[in-house]
């Protein structure tokens, strides 16, 4: 079956921006690191708009809504920007969050907050990462030809994504000869020295995903199964890479690994900020408002 073509105007950019940033010491998704006061997600919005995408949804915490509204007024875009709130108690029936639980349910739950606002294919990324100049275009091209039930990850080299200021966690991708994902292995406490012990071209996910039709419902089903097993827990989380790894292993979602990720920048620790700001000033053009705004 030949895939139908999905124009960029029918795609939605989903930005995961509800994180707490405990190691960073604040809401890094709102940190204006760019040379003209840009947040890291401003670059994704700019690149998506340039690719023809017209709609973005930011998944936020309710208390961040005023700050995001103010920032997006200052940094206008041609895209329509909506917001979805990740709420601890927003769970599928018959599940209820334990009264004592305060910890979020993880990035799968965060993504599912957008279901009512995303009618078609979408691509998903973190608000606190800069994905380089080619990631958005790669996601849009994939979704333009994706079959229902297909997804893609824009992958990066592990060595390019570690911090000199402390350990990080990365999802290592196992890929077959045809370029499809076979497994995801979460690796914790990775430092530059440990990364050098792995092959230099080790592909990792930085949570830049493209989802064809049918993938969000499959993720919702996986999250329901997670709650069946862990819904009484006060600490268990359902990370998006783990959900997708389970779906891929069961043949419910096919995931293409696109090894075109270049130029990633991100902040895990406060000490990462200075180097990221310098790199953005040199390599990432400032985000200018569209004409007429």
C-alpha positions in Angstrom: 0.0 0.0 0.0 1.4 3.4 -0.9 1.2 5.9 1.9 -1.1 8.9 1.6 0.6 12.3 1.7 0.0 14.4 4.8 0.7 18.1 4.2 2.7 20.0 6.8 -0.3 22.3 7.5 -2.2 19.2 8.8 0.5 18.3 11.4 0.7 19.5 15.0 3.9 20.3 16.9 3.6 19.0 20.5 6.0 20.6 23.0 6.4 18.8 26.4 6.9 21.7 28.8 5.5 20.5 32.1 8.7 19.3 33.6 9.9 20.5 37.0 13.7 20.8 36.3 14.9 19.7 39.8 18.5 19.3 38.8 18.5 22.6 36.9 17.0 24.4 39.9 14.0 26.0 38.0 11.7 26.0 35.0 14.3 25.6 32.3 11.6 25.4 29.6 11.1 29.2 30.3 14.7 30.1 30.6 15.5 32.7 27.9 18.9 31.3 26.8 18.9 32.6 23.2 20.7 35.8 22.1 17.4 37.7 21.8 15.6 36.2 24.8 14.5 33.0 23.1 13.7 29.9 25.0 14.9 26.6 23.5 11.4 25.8 22.3 11.2 29.0 20.3 13.6 27.5 17.8 11.4 24.5 17.3 8.4 26.7 16.8 10.3 28.8 14.3 11.5 25.7 12.4 8.1 24.1 12.4 6.5 27.3 11.0 9.1 27.5 8.3 8.3 23.9 7.3 4.6 24.9 6.9 3.2 23.7 10.2 0.4 25.9 11.5 -0.4 24.5 15.0 1.5 23.8 18.2 0.3 22.6 21.6 2.4 23.1 24.7 1.8 20.6 27.5 2.3 22.7 30.7 1.6 22.9 34.4 -1.3 25.2 35.2 0.9 27.5 37.2 3.1 28.1 34.2 0.3 29.3 31.9 0.7 33.1 32.6 4.5 32.9 32.0 4.0 31.0 28.7 1.3 33.4 27.5 3.5 36.4 28.3 6.5 34.8 26.6 4.6 33.9 23.4 3.1 37.4 23.2 6.7 38.8 23.3 7.9 36.2 20.8 5.1 36.2 18.2 4.8 33.4 15.6 2.6 32.8 12.6 1.5 29.5 14.2 -1.5 29.0 16.4 -0.3 28.0 19.9 -2.6 26.2 22.3 -2.0 24.8 25.8 -2.8 21.5 27.4 -2.4 21.0 31.1 -0.9 17.8 32.6 -2.9 17.2 35.8 -2.1 14.4 38.2 -5.8 13.4 38.5 -6.5 13.3 34.8 -6.6 9.5 34.4 -8.7 7.1 32.3 -11.6 5.5 34.1 -11.7 3.7 36.4 -8.3 4.8 37.7 -7.8 7.5 40.3 -4.6 9.0 41.6 -3.7 8.0 45.1 -4.5 10.9 47.5 -0.9 11.0 48.8 0.7 11.0 45.3 2.4 14.3 44.3 4.8 13.0 41.6 3.8 13.4 37.9 3.0 10.2 36.0 5.7 10.7 33.4 6.0 11.8 29.8 3.5 9.3 28.3 0.8 10.8 30.6 2.0 14.3 29.6 1.6 13.6 25.9 -1.9 12.1 26.4 -3.1 15.5 27.7 -3.1 16.7 24.1 -5.4 14.0 22.6 -8.4 16.2 22.2 -6.4 18.9 20.5 -4.4 16.7 18.1 -6.7 15.2 15.4 -4.0 13.9 13.1 -0.3 13.1 12.9 2.0 15.0 15.2 5.6 15.4 16.2 6.7 15.7 19.8 9.8 17.2 21.5 11.0 18.6 24.8 10.7 22.3 25.6 14.2 22.2 27.2 16.2 20.9 24.3 17.4 22.5 21.1 17.4 19.9 18.3 19.5 21.5 15.7 18.6 22.8 12.2 17.4 19.6 10.6 15.3 17.7 13.1 12.0 19.4 12.4 12.3 19.0 8.7 13.2 15.3 9.1 10.0 14.8 11.2 7.8 16.7 8.8 9.2 14.7 5.8 8.6 11.4 7.6 5.0 12.3 8.6 4.3 13.3 5.1 4.5 9.7 4.0 3.9 7.7 7.2 1.4 4.8 7.3 -1.0 4.5 10.2 0.7 3.0 13.2 4.2 4.2 12.1 6.4 6.5 14.1 9.9 7.8 13.9 12.6 9.0 16.3 15.1 11.6 15.2 18.2 10.1 16.8 21.5 11.7 18.0 25.0 10.4 18.7 25.4 9.6 22.4 28.8 11.4 22.6 27.1 14.6 21.4 24.5 14.6 24.2 26.3 14.1 27.5 27.0 16.9 30.0 30.5 17.6 31.4 28.8 18.8 34.6 27.1 15.6 35.8 25.6 12.3 34.8 22.6 12.1 32.5 20.1 9.4 31.4 19.7 8.5 27.8 17.5 6.0 25.9 19.9 3.9 23.7 18.2 2.8 20.5 18.7 -0.7 18.9 18.1 -0.6 15.2 17.9 -3.4 12.6 19.5 -3.3 9.1 16.4 -1.7 7.6 16.5 1.2 10.0 13.6 0.2 12.3 13.7 0.2 16.1 14.0 -3.2 17.7 14.6 -2.2 21.4 15.1 0.8 23.7 17.5 0.5 26.6 17.4 3.2 29.2 21.0 4.0 30.5 21.4 6.0 33.6 24.3 8.0 35.1 26.1 8.4 31.8 29.2 10.7 31.8 31.5 11.6 28.9 33.9 8.9 30.2 31.3 6.2 30.2 29.9 7.3 26.8 33.4 6.8 25.3 33.2 3.1 26.3 30.3 2.7 23.9 30.6 2.7 20.0 31.0 6.4 18.9 27.9 6.1 16.7 25.6 4.8 19.4 22.2 6.3 18.7 20.1 7.8 21.5 16.7 9.3 21.7 16.4 12.9 22.9 12.6 12.6 22.9 12.1 14.0 19.3 9.4 11.8 17.9 7.0 11.8 14.9 3.7 9.9 15.3 1.5 8.8 12.5 -2.2 8.2 12.8 -3.1 5.6 15.5 0.0 6.0 17.6 -1.6 8.2 20.3 -4.4 5.7 20.9 -1.8 2.9 21.3 0.1 5.0 23.8 -3.2 5.6 25.7 -3.8 1.9 25.8 -0.2 1.3 27.1 -0.7 3.9 29.8 -3.9 2.2 30.9 -2.0 -1.1 31.2 0.7 0.8 33.2 -2.0 2.1 35.6 -3.4 -1.4 36.0 -0.1 -2.5 37.3 1.2 0.6 39.1 -1.8 2.9 39.7 -1.5 2.6 43.4 2.1 3.6 43.4 3.2 7.0 44.8 6.4 7.1 42.7 6.1 4.9 39.5 6.3 6.8 36.2 5.6 5.9 32.6 8.3 7.5 30.4 7.5 7.8 26.7 10.5 5.8 25.5 9.4 2.9 27.7 5.9 3.0 26.4 7.1 3.1 22.8 9.6 0.3 23.4 6.8 -1.9 24.7 4.5 -1.1 21.7 7.3 -1.8 19.2 8.2 -5.1 20.9 4.5 -6.2 20.5 4.4 -5.1 16.9 1.7 -2.5 17.6 3.8 0.5 16.4 6.7 0.5 13.9 9.4 3.0 14.7 11.8 4.3 12.1 15.1 5.6 13.5 16.3 8.6 11.5 19.9 9.2 12.3 19.9 12.8 11.1 20.1 14.5 14.5 22.9 17.1 14.6 23.6 20.1 16.7 21.7 19.1 19.8 21.9 21.5 22.8 20.4 21.1 26.2 20.6 22.0 29.8 20.5 19.5 32.6 22.5 21.4 35.2 22.9 25.1 35.8 26.5 24.9 34.7 25.4 23.8 31.2 23.7 27.1 30.5 26.7 29.2 29.6 28.0 26.9 26.9 24.5 26.5 25.4 24.0 30.3 25.3 27.4 30.7 23.6 26.6 28.0 21.0 23.2 29.5 20.3 24.7 32.9 19.7 27.0 31.4 17.1 25.1 28.7 15.4 21.4 29.4 15.8 19.9 32.4 14.0 17.8 34.6 16.3 14.1 33.9 16.2 12.5 37.0 14.5 8.8 37.6 14.6 6.8 37.0 11.4 6.1 40.1 9.2 3.1 42.0 10.4 3.4 41.1 14.1 
